Amino acid sequence: RTTMKGDDIASRLLAFADGSVRLARSLPEDAAGKHVARQLIRAATAGGANYEEARAAESRADFAHKVSIAAKEVRESVYWLRLIERAEMASTEILRGLISEGNELIAILTSSAKTAKDGAKWTRAAERS
């Protein structure tokens, strides 16, 4: 199998979602634990799903938009992870790793979206001249 551009980020997003789902399974079975688990699973899995959609984008602008959504979902995931840590709902060692990876992914996705947006602007300007 040949590797495609973006495979590394896609793999990291999948691992982040996997780690988040596994963590969510370990949360308390009370109302708060169930609520936070559902929110974390939704946001963490949406980050990778949106990135996969971006990889099949029809234009630079479409790519930038979908990557921006992926970044927002990962950012939300980090919020839920920080809440889990603050509320002492799970082991901090696992959480710190996920929070750190989430923050790195946010930086990468945000930068990727900005680069694509700047490229799309340049392309549109070149087409007009």
C-alpha positions in Angstrom: 0.0 0.0 0.0 1.4 3.4 -0.9 1.2 6.1 1.6 -0.8 9.2 0.8 -0.3 12.8 1.9 -2.2 13.1 5.2 -1.9 9.4 6.2 0.1 10.3 9.3 -2.4 12.9 10.5 -5.3 10.5 9.7 -3.6 7.8 11.7 -3.0 10.1 14.7 -6.6 11.3 14.6 -7.8 7.6 14.6 -5.5 6.8 17.5 -6.8 9.9 19.4 -10.4 8.8 18.8 -9.5 5.3 19.9 -7.9 6.5 23.1 -10.8 8.8 23.8 -13.4 6.0 23.3 -11.4 3.7 25.6 -11.1 6.4 28.2 -14.9 7.1 27.9 -15.6 3.5 28.6 -13.8 3.8 31.9 -15.7 6.8 33.2 -18.2 6.5 36.1 -21.6 5.1 35.2 -23.4 8.0 36.9 -25.2 10.8 35.0 -22.2 13.0 34.8 -19.9 10.2 33.6 -22.4 9.2 30.9 -22.9 12.7 29.7 -19.2 13.5 29.5 -18.5 10.1 27.9 -21.1 10.7 25.1 -19.8 14.2 24.4 -16.2 13.1 24.3 -16.9 10.2 22.0 -18.9 12.4 19.7 -16.3 15.1 19.4 -13.2 12.9 19.3 -14.6 10.6 16.6 -15.9 13.6 14.6 -12.3 15.1 14.3 -11.0 12.1 12.3 -14.2 11.7 10.3 -14.1 15.4 9.2 -10.4 15.0 8.3 -11.3 12.0 6.1 -13.9 14.1 4.4 -11.4 16.9 3.9 -9.0 14.4 2.2 -11.7 13.9 -0.4 -12.5 17.6 -0.8 -13.5 19.1 -4.1 -11.5 22.3 -3.8 -8.9 24.0 -1.6 -11.7 26.0 0.1 -13.7 22.9 0.8 -10.5 21.2 2.2 -9.8 24.2 4.4 -13.4 24.3 5.7 -13.5 20.6 6.6 -10.1 20.7 8.2 -11.2 23.7 10.3 -14.2 21.7 11.5 -11.9 18.8 12.3 -9.8 21.2 14.4 -12.9 22.5 16.2 -14.0 19.0 17.1 -10.5 18.1 18.5 -10.5 21.3 20.4 -13.9 20.4 21.9 -12.5 16.9 22.8 -9.6 18.5 24.6 -12.2 20.6 26.6 -14.0 17.3 27.7 -10.6 15.7 28.5 -9.6 18.7 30.7 -13.0 18.5 32.5 -12.5 14.8 33.1 -9.0 15.6 34.6 -10.3 18.5 36.7 -13.3 16.5 38.0 -10.9 13.6 38.7 -13.1 11.2 36.7 -10.2 9.2 35.3 -6.4 8.5 35.6 -4.4 11.7 34.9 -1.6 9.9 33.2 -3.8 8.7 30.3 -5.5 12.1 30.2 -2.3 14.1 30.0 -1.2 12.0 26.9 -4.5 12.5 25.2 -4.7 16.2 26.0 -1.1 16.7 24.7 -1.8 14.8 21.5 -5.1 16.7 21.1 -3.3 20.0 21.4 -0.7 18.9 18.8 -3.4 17.8 16.4 -5.2 21.2 16.8 -2.0 23.0 15.9 -1.4 20.8 12.9 -5.0 21.0 11.6 -5.3 24.8 12.2 -2.0 25.3 10.3 -3.1 23.1 7.5 -6.5 24.9 7.2 -4.7 28.3 7.1 -2.2 27.1 4.5 -5.1 25.8 2.3 -7.1 29.1 2.8 -4.1 31.2 1.9 -3.5 29.0 -1.2 -7.2 29.3 -2.2 -7.0 33.1 -1.9 -3.8 33.2 -4.0 -5.4 30.9 -6.6 -8.6 33.0 -6.9 -6.5 36.2 -7.1 -4.3 34.7 -9.9 -7.5 33.6 -11.8 -8.8 37.2 -11.6 -5.7 38.8 -13.0 
